[in-house]
């Protein structure tokens, strides 16, 4: 019944989107100042066929139950843009006499993209309302009844629009054993044999198996039993026990692998981030160049030593880099032992205290950004001595070096800057650094830059000294 309903929904989507393609083409003709080609209907029908041919292998009309709306909209946009690009190429190569005027084509492509995205969003809303009335819902079973299984249930129950109802959990273990008390006893409906039996009866439409990686044989046996049912079966490996960074499916020839530690952005995203770094740094240095020269002269005039302090630190992939700062201390600590600055530190000069409190001592690092050794936003670089100390004490510490270090970062705007006199403070900083890797986007970098300026002007950190 559910599959039949899904097929009906897919048919509605196909028909509606085909109609939208033709309607927006005619609408674009009216808006365009150019005369529409005589074969405009033929072009529209040709595009409908192309769109459907591209959409099917991209699973655009499959089940999006439980999938975030943004993922569906992104797939929709990709399919429409690809189909439009293929159409433009075919018209140029095969049917040059039917080439559409450029303004007409752009109005059509852009307008229909907006219509398709609005339609998909509206359809998802209507589908959610339909499911709220008890229609098109699937009963879900989860095994086992441990912490991972409980988390699967929590996520499903947090998405009422998905139309998934958690019937209960199934587990072979004795209820009187030391099972983690994450699932109440009344929600455990039986053992795994009972799960197979209910699936055979058709009482369960979806089954999520959340066994630990060590239970490979147990999982394999249960999957073999469930192959004799019509239930949809999904594996939820317990990767949550690892400190995952941008985990995703990848292909290795004919094999499928899951990345555990991965870069937070693809190659194209790297170019976007690098472009942002260069443009931001050039603009900043154009404005701050003269004040930086004045600061350098003041440092040199008020205490003995160079204006710039260059310290060896770890950068991308754990490679050593040279980080520039305005010298704020009387000493130039850069050896195997580096003592962090403390409150009222006698090594700090009077001018240096002001520079550190206002973060002006970090300005030369915009030159590091132009050199390519640092980024505007990223985990703050630590002295090599501190890296070697904390990588032995904090799990996942070196993951922060999967990206370039930054002048400012996610941890800093959350208050974790300055002295880390306890292990807990450094753990919190690393926690936010790794969270930045998971969350990365260009907008997040812009947001961090804005919040950094805000905090420097209005909320100076008490830990900066």
PyMOL commands that set and color helices and strands:
alter all, ss='L'
color gray80, all
select helices_A, chain A and resi 2-31+40-57+69-93+96-98+102-132+147-157+160-162+185-187+192-201+213-226+239-241+267-302+316-318+350-358+360-362+365-371+384-390+397-402+410-413+423-439+442-458
alter helices_A, ss='H'
color red, helices_A
select strands_A, chain A and resi 138-143+164-170+188-190+206-209+232-235+249-252+255-258+308-314+320-326+375-377+406-408
alter strands_A, ss='S'
color yellow, strands_A
deselect
rebuild
show_as cartoon
